[in-house]
């Protein structure tokens, strides 16, 4: 009996209480439970994952860099396949044509690089005494401002011509590393070219389920192809013009510096300064400032015309990266992947943007912040026009009030 009463009493206490009679029809506001945000946690986890990924890629740079180079070359050569297949060429023969095209380009570049390195090795003994004198002058100046003896000796030894060739070749790795990289590039080119035959069908199959991803990948391939092809052609023109100017001026090693100018055209913002230093130094060693200054002026004119006027018109909005992000990407990929990373900085940055931004509709608002300024420029033009109209109206109102005041005085 007692248990039944206690149970009835507890149920009555647990039942929802009705509002008091004096409250009338007023509703009772029940506070909503607080919303827990995991945004900061997600940001920290994302930064930690990105850091681990970067260090992992840097640890396998000897493998990752050739694979990424092969990917970019395959993307650039893909129109050859499409053109042949449209003309009825069998798929296997079209694949072989793509591989042969890239092989020819790589063979030409390797031959030119070997010839240029040999020319550089033959050029240094001609200026060994002058380079040694410059090293001694620099060492004396460093010693005078308080640098240690070991540091001064290391700087002076760096001007020894016998040490410069190993330093230059060391920038691209040892013979073994270069050979391994070439084997990886050639093997991946064959495999990627064969797999690319299935790509149009795969994208068509994937489009109904992932239309944003398919569009992002298509735009990435088109942008990389347009940028790389345009930069290659303009780099050839830039290197040829610089080499021709050096030949006419009588600067030694014109072919070598022209090839260096071509390679540095793939490195935005920084490449120009890398390309201009060696020919300027050898021009100074040959004819003093009277020869070095024309080299600086010619390089500046050629670079300004090609990089600042012609290339933006040819490439257009294919890259859509801000200048600050472009410069930072060059430094970042150079540290992670070395010289190949600096050359492929723009395509690799576009790849990251494709994965993180373009493929995710929710992240589309990032595009104007990282350099896609088409809509921003339109808004700026509208705002400038509005400001001009306001200034014009203000001047008209001020002029009208001035004339009214004069009439009142009369």
RODOLUM-533840 format. One record per atom (N, C-alpha, C): residue in one letter; x negated, y negated, z. Coordinates in steps of 0.1 Angstrom, whole numbers, plus 5000, padded with zeros to 4 digits. Atoms other than C-alpha are relative to their C-alpha. Layout:
N
AXYZ...
! end
This chain:
410
X499250125000X500050005000X499149885000X500950114999X497349765010X499249984988X500850015012X495249854980X500849944988X499250055011X498149784956X500249855002X499950154998X498649434972X498749934997X501350075004X494949354969X499849994985X500150005014X494949464933X500949894994X499150095005X497949254926X499549865002X500550134997X496448954943X498749964991X501250035008X493048984924X500449984986X499650025014X494949014891X500649864999X499450135001X496848704899X499049895000X501150105000X493648514907X499350004986X500750005013X492048634874X500849954989X499150055011X495048534853X499849854998X500250145003X494748204835X501149925007X499150094993X496247924855X500749904991X499350095008X498947714840X499849865005X500250144996X498547334841X501049965010X499050054991X500247154869X501149934993X498850055006X503747024863X499849854998X500150145002X502646664867X499149964988X500850035012X500246684837X500949994988X499250025011X503146704814X499550084988X500449935013X502246794778X498549984997X501450035003X498546684781X499350144999X500849885002X496146954767X498850005009X501249984992X493247084787X498850024990X501249995009X489847024769X499050095006X501049914995X487547314773X498749984993X501350035007X483947224766X499550124992X500549905009X482347414737X498650055006X501349954995X479347634746X498949934992X501150075006X476047464738X499450084988X500649945011X474547534704X498550015001X501549974998X471047694706X499349994987X500750025013X468647574679X498650075001X501349945001X465647784669X499149944990X500850075011X464247524645X498549995004X501450014996X461047464665X499350134999X500649865000X460447834669X499850044986X500249965014X460947894632X498949934994X501150085006X458547614623X498750065005X501349944995X455847754646X499750144994X500249875006X456348104633X499649994985X500450025014X456147974597X498649954999X501450055000X452947784604X499050115003X500949894996X451448084621X499850104989X500149905011X452348314592X499249944988X500850075010X450948054567X498550015003X501450004996X447748034586X499450144998X500549865001X447348414587X499950034985X500049975015X448148434549X498849934994X501150085006X445548164540X498750075004X501249934996X442848334560X499850144994X500049875007X443748674545X499649984986X500450025014X443548534510X498649964998X501450045001X440248364517X499150125003X500949884997X438848694531X499950094988X500149925012X439648864498X500049914987X500150095012X438848574475X499350064988X500649945011X436648784454X500950094992X499049925007X439648994444X501249914996X498850085002X442448734447X499849904988X500350115010X440748464425X500150064986X499949945014X440248694394X501450044997X498649965003X443848824397X500849884997X499250125002X445348474399X499549944986X500450055013X443148374369X500650084989X499449915011X444348674349X501549964999X498650045001X447948574358X500249874992X499850135008X447548214345X499650024986X500349985014X445848334314X501150084992X499049925006X448548594307X501249914997X498950105002X451248314312X499749914988X500450095011X449348084287X500150084987X500049925013X449048364261X501350074997X498749945002X452648484264X500749964987X499350045013X453948274234X499550084988X500549925012X451648474211X500850134999X499149875000X453648794221X501449964994X498750035004X456948624216X500149964985X500050035014X456048484182X499850124991X500249885008X454848824170X501250095000X498849914999X457849014183X501249944992X498950065008X460248764166X499850034985X500349975014X458448844133X500150154998X499849865002X459149214138X498750095003X501249934997X455649314151X500350105012X499749904989X455849634173X499449945013X500350064987X455649564210X498550045005X501449974996X452349754215X499049924993X500950085008X450649564187X500049855006X499950144994X451949234202X499249995013X500850004987X450449334236X498550004997X501450005004X447149414220X499549864995X500450135005X447149074203X499949905011X500150094988X447748894236X498650025007X501249964993X444849084252X498849954992X501150045008X442549014222X499849855000X500150155000X443348644222X499349955013X500650054987X442448604259X498650055000X501449955000X439348824254X499149914992X500850095009X438148604226X499749875008X500250134993X438648284247X499050025012X500949974989X436848444277X498650024995X501449985005X433948564256X499449884995X500550135004X433548224241X499549925011X500350084988X433548064275X498750055007X501249944993X431048314290X498749974992X501150035008X428748264260X499549865001X500350154998X428947884263X499449985013X500550024987X428347904300X498550055001X501449955000X425248124296X499049924992X500950095008X423847894269X499749875008X500150124992X424447594291X499050025012X500949974989X422747754321X498650024996X501449995005X419747844300X499449874996X500550145003X419547484287X499649925013X500350074987X419647364323X498750045006X501349954995X416847594333X498849954992X501150055008X414747474304X499849855001X500150154998X415547104311X499349965012X500550044987X414447094347X498449985000X501450025000X410647144341X499549874994X500450125006X410546834319X500149885009X499850114991X411646614348X499550045014X500449954986X409946804377X499249905008X500850104992X407446524386X501049895004X499150104996X410246264386X500950045011X499149954989X412546474407X499250015013X500850004988X409746534431X499749875006X500250144995X409046164434X501349955007X498750054993X412746094441X500250075013X499949934988X412746364467X499149955011X501050064990X409646214484X500549875005X499550144996X411245864484X501250025009X498949974991X414446004499X499650055013X500549954987X412546194525X499349895008X500650114993X410545884534X501149915006X498950084995X413745684538X500750065011X499449934990X415345944559X499250015013X501049994989X412245974581X500049865007X500050134995X412345594585X501249965009X498850034992X415945584599X500250105011X499949924988X415245854624X500450154999X499749865002X416046194609X498950095004X501049914996X414246494622X499150054989X500949955010X411246654605X500650114992X499449895007X413046974596X501049964990X499050045009X415946794581X499449934988X500650085011X413746564561X499350104990X500749905009X411746864547X501050084992X499049935007X414947044538X500649924989X499550095011X416246744518X498949994989X501150025010X412846704501X499950134992X500149885007X412847074492X501150024990X498949985009X416247054476X499849934987X500350075013X414746824449X499050084992X500949925007X412347094439X500750074988X499349945012X413347204403X500250155001X499949854999X412647564411X501250045009X498949964991X415447554437X501349964995X498750055005X418147384416X500750104992X499349905008X418847664392X500750115009X499349904991X419647924420X501249935007X498950074993X421847654437X501249994990X498950015010X423847594405X500650134997X499449875003X424247964397X500750055012X499349954988X425148024433X501449955002X498650055000X428247804429X501050104994X499149915007X429648074407X499850145005X500249864994X428348374427X498850064993X501149925006X425748634420X500450074988X499749935012X425448834389X501050125003X499149894996X427149124407X501449955002X498750054998X430048914418X500749954987X499450045013X430548764383X500450124992X499749885007X430449114368X501350065005X498849944994X433049244393X501249914996X498950095003X435248934387X500450024985X499749985014X435048984349X500850134998X499349875002X436049354352X501449995005X498650014995X439049264374X500849924991X499250095009X440148984351X500450084987X499649935012X439949204320X501050115002X499149904997X441649494336X501449955003X498750054997X444449284350X500749944988X499550055012X444849114317X500750114992X499449895007X445549444300X501350055007X498849954993X447949564327X501149895000X499050105000X449749224330X500649984986X499550025014X450049194292X501050124997X499149895003X451649544291X501349995008X498850024992X454049464320X500849894995X499250125005X455049134304X501050044989X499149955010X456749334277X501450025005X498749974993X459549424302X500649875006X499650114993X459749074316X501449934995X498850065005X462548924294X501250085005X498949914996X464849224301X500250005015X499950014986X464049214338X500649875005X499450124996X464948854341X501549994996X498649995004X468148914322X500850095010X499449904990X468949204346X500149935014X500050074987X468148984376X500949885001X499350145000X469948664366X501450015007X498750004993X473448764377X499950005016X500249994985X472248844413X499249885005X500950104995X469548584416X499749894989X500250105011X470048294391X499049895003X500950104996X468148044411X498550044999X501449955000X465048264414X499650024985X500349985014X465148344376X499749874994X500350145005X465347974368X498749955005X501250054994X462547894392X498850064993X501149935006X460248164377X499849954985X500150045014X461048054341X499449865000X500650145000X460347684349X498550005004X501449994996X457147784367X499150044988X500849965012X455847974336X499949894990X500050105010X456847694313X499149885004X500850114995X455147424335X498650035000X501449965000X451947624340X499550004985X500449995014X451747694302X499849864994X500150135005X452347334293X498849925005X501150074993X449847194318X498750064996X501349945003X447047444311X499649994985X500350015014X447347434273X499649854997X500350145002X447447054273X498749965006X501350044993X444547024298X498950064992X501149945008X442447274277X499749924988X500250085012X442947084245X499449865002X500650134997X442346744260X498750015007X501349984994X439446884280X498950024989X500949985011X437847004248X499749874993X500250135007X438346664232X499149915009X500850084991X436946494263X498650045001X501349955000X433946714265X499249974987X500650035013X433246674228X499649854998X500350145001X433446294230X498849965009X501150034991X431146284260X498750054995X501249945006X428646514244X499549924988X500450085011X428646314212X499449875004X500650134995X428045994231X498650025006X501449974994X425146154250X499050034990X500949975011X423646274218X499549874994X500350135006X423845924203X499149915009X500850084990X422345774235X498650065002X501349944997X419546024236X499850065013X500149944987X420346184269X499850154999X500349855001X418946534273X501150085006X499049904995X421246834278X501549964997X498750055003X424246684260X501150115000X499149895001X425847024253X500450055014X499749964986X425547114290X500949915007X499150104994X427146794302X501350004994X498749995006X429846824277X500850125005X499349884995X430747174289X500449975015X499650044986X430647044325X501249915000X498850095001X433046764315X501350084997X498949925003X435347024300X500550085012X499649924988X435447244331X500649905011X499550094990X435946944354X501349934996X498750065003X438946824334X501150085006X499049924994X440847104351X500149965015X500050034986X440046954385X500549855002X499450144999X442346644391X499249925010X500550104990X440946334408X498550025003X501449984996X437646494418X499150044988X500849955011X436446644385X499249894993X500750115007X435546314369X498749965007X501250034992X433046234397X499050114999X500949885001X431546584395X499350004986X500549995014X431146554357X499049894997X500850125004X429546204356X498650005007X501350014993X426746254382X498850054993X501249945006X424346494364X499649924988X500550085012X424246304330X499549865004X500450134996X423945974348X498650015006X501349994994X420946104368X498950034990X501049975010X419146254338X499949884990X500150125008X419945934318X499149905007X500850094992X418345734346X498550055000X501349955001X415345964346X499349984986X500650025014X414945924308X499849864997X500150145005X415545554303X500449905011X499750094989X416345394337X501549954999X498650055000X419445184343X500549964987X499650045014X419445064307X500750114993X499349895006X420545414297X501150065009X499049954991X422445514328X501349935000X498850085000X424845224327X500950034988X499149965011X426145304292X500750135002X499449874998X426745664302X501249985010X498950024990X428845544332X501249944993X498950085007X430845304310X500750094990X499349915010X431545564282X500850115007X499349904993X432545834307X501349945006X498950074994X434845584324X501149984990X499050035011X436545484291X500750134996X499549875005X436945844279X500950065010X499149944990X438345964312X501349925002X498850084998X440745664315X501050034989X499149985011X442145724280X500650135000X499549875001X442446094282X500950045013X499349964988X443446144319X501249915004X499050094995X445445834325X501149964990X499150045011X447145764291X500550114992X499549895009X447246074269X500650115008X499549884993X447646354294X501449985007X498750014994X450646214313X501150004989X499050005010X452446164280X500250144994X500049865006X451646524268X500750095011X499649904990X452246704301X501449965005X498750054995X455246484312X500350035014X499649964986X457146604343X499850155003X500249854998X455846964340X499450035013X500749984987X453746924372X500949955011X499150064990X455846684393X499450025014X500650004987X453346674422X499449865002X500550134996X452346354440X498550004999X501450015001X448846224437X499350055013X500649964987X448146284474X500050155001X499949855000X449346644472X499150064990X500949945010X447346704441X498650005005X501350014995X444146584457X499850105011X500149914988X444846784489X499950154995X500049875005X445547094468X498750044994X501349975006X442247074450X499050045011X500949974989X440347064483X500450135007X499549884994X442547334498X499650134993X500249875008X442247594470X498550014997X501449995001X438547514466X499450075012X500549944988X437947614502X500450155001X499549864998X440147924500X499450094989X500449915011X439148064465X498749964993X501350045006X435947874456X500349924987X499950085013X435347724421X501250034992X498849965008X438147924405X501349935007X498950064993X440547784432X500149854996X499950145004X439547424423X500549984986X499550015014X440147484386X501550034999X498649965001X443447654392X500949945011X499350074988X444647414420X501449974996X498650045003X447647284401X500950124997X499249885001X448947624389X500350075013X499849934987X448547774423X501049925009X499050084992X450347484440X501450014994X498749985006X453147514415X500650145003X499549874996X453347884424X500650005014X499550014986X453747804461X501349925000X498750075000X456347544453X501150084994X499049915005X458247794432X500650095010X499649904990X458348044460X500849945011X499550064987X459147814489X501149904997X499150115003X461147534472X501050034989X499249995012X462447594437X500950135001X499249874999X463747954445X501049995011X499150014989X465647834475X500949874998X499250125002X468647594468X500149915012X500050084987X468647484505X498849915001X501250084998X465147354501X499749904988X500250095012X465747144469X499749865004X500250144996X465646824489X498549975002X501550024999X461846874493X499449954987X500650035013X461246814456X499649854999X500550145001X461246434457X498949965010X501050034990X459046434488X498650054995X501349945004X456346644470X499649954986X500550065013X456346444437X501050004989X499050005011X459546504416X500749875001X499550134997X460346134413X500849944988X499250055011X462546114382X501249925005X498950064994X465646034402X499749885009X500550114992X463645814426X499749884991X500450115009X462345604397X501349934995X498750065005X465945554384X500649925011X499450084988X467145444419X499249875002X500950124998X464145204421X500349904989X499750095011X465045054387X501349935003X498750064996X468645004399X499949905011X500350094989X467444854431X499349874996X500750125005X465044614413X500949914993X499150085007X467744504390X501049935009X499150074990X470044434420X499349895007X500750114994X467344234437X499849884991X500250115009X466644034406X501349924998X498750065002X470343964402X500349915013X499850084988X470543844439X499149885000X500950115000X467543624435X500549894990X499450095010X469043474403X501249935005X498850064995X472343414420X499649905011X500450094990X470543254450X499549874994X500550125006X468643014428X501149924993X498950075006X471842934409X500849925010X499350064990X473642864441X499349885006X500950114995X470742654454X500049884991X500050115010X470642454422X501349935000X498650075000X474442394422X500249925013X499950084988X474342274458X499249875000X500850115001X471542044450X500649894991X499350105009X473441884421X501249945007X498850054993X476541854443X499649895010X500550094990X474441674469X499749864993X500350125008X473141424443X501249924996X498750075004X476641344431X500649945012X499450064988X477841284466X499249885004X500850124997X474941044472X500349884991X499650105010X475840854440X501449945003
! end
